[in-house]
């Protein structure tokens, strides 16, 4: 994956990103800040593919949990937010 420094990005803006992307057939660029990769810029198509992958993974995980009976039902909708906060704080 090609990279661009934060200073190059500051000087050249989007033109610098496009230049780096055009130098390779990859549609992503890493941004290095003080010598370390800190950000990644993706093309819109690549970002959408990544989001689709994340959603497919979440659906698969939910289907496995459902098949294994690893779920609960909401019995008290009025106190659901409080219950959810407790589960989150307990790492459930």
N, C-alpha and C positions, 0 to 999 in steps of 0.2 A: 504494500500500500504506500502510495506517495505521501509526502508530508510537506508542510509549509510552516515556517516559524511565525510566531505571533507578530513579530516585527514586520515580516514580509506581508502578512495579512493586513496589518495596520497601514503600510505604505501603499499596497496595491489593491486592497479590497477584493471584491468579487472577481475582478480581472485576474488577480493572482491565483485564486482558487481555480478558475477556468483554465488558466495556463497549466497548472499542475495536473488537473484532470485530463487535459488534452495530451499530455506527455505520456500517458499510459492508457490502457483500455479499461482501467478500473474506474468506477463511478463514485469513489470515496477518497477523502483526503484527511489525513491526521494533522492536527494543529499542535505543534510543539511549543510549550511555554517553559522557558528557562531550561531547555534541553530535555524535557520530559513530555511525552505525549499526554495531552490533557483533554482534547476534544476530537471528535470525528465528524466530518461533514459528509453526508450521504446525498446522492441524487434523490429526487422525489420518488422515482420508481423503486430504488433500492430500499428506501425507508418504508414504503408501502408493503414491499415484500417482507421486510422484517416484522412489521406490525401484524401482517397476516400470519406469519410463523408464530408469533407470540400468542395470538388469539387461538390458533389451532392447538398449540400446546396447552393452553388453559382449558380448552374444551376437552381435550384428551384426559387431562388430570381430573376434571370434574366427572367425566364418564367412569374413570377407574374408581374414584371415591364412591360414586353412586352404586356401581357394581359390587363394591366391597362393603356396602352398608355404612360407609364412613361419612355420615351426614346427620344433621339434626333438623328438626322442624321447629318453627316459631309458634310457641303456644301463647305467649303474652306479647302482643305487638306493642302495647303501651310502654313496656320496659325493655324492648328489644335493643335500643341504642345502648343502654346501660350494660346489658348482657354482652353485646358485641364488644364494647370497650374492655370489659373484663377478659374476654377471650383473647383480644389483641394483646393486652398487657401480660397475659400468661403465655403468649407465644403459641396459641392454638391455631 
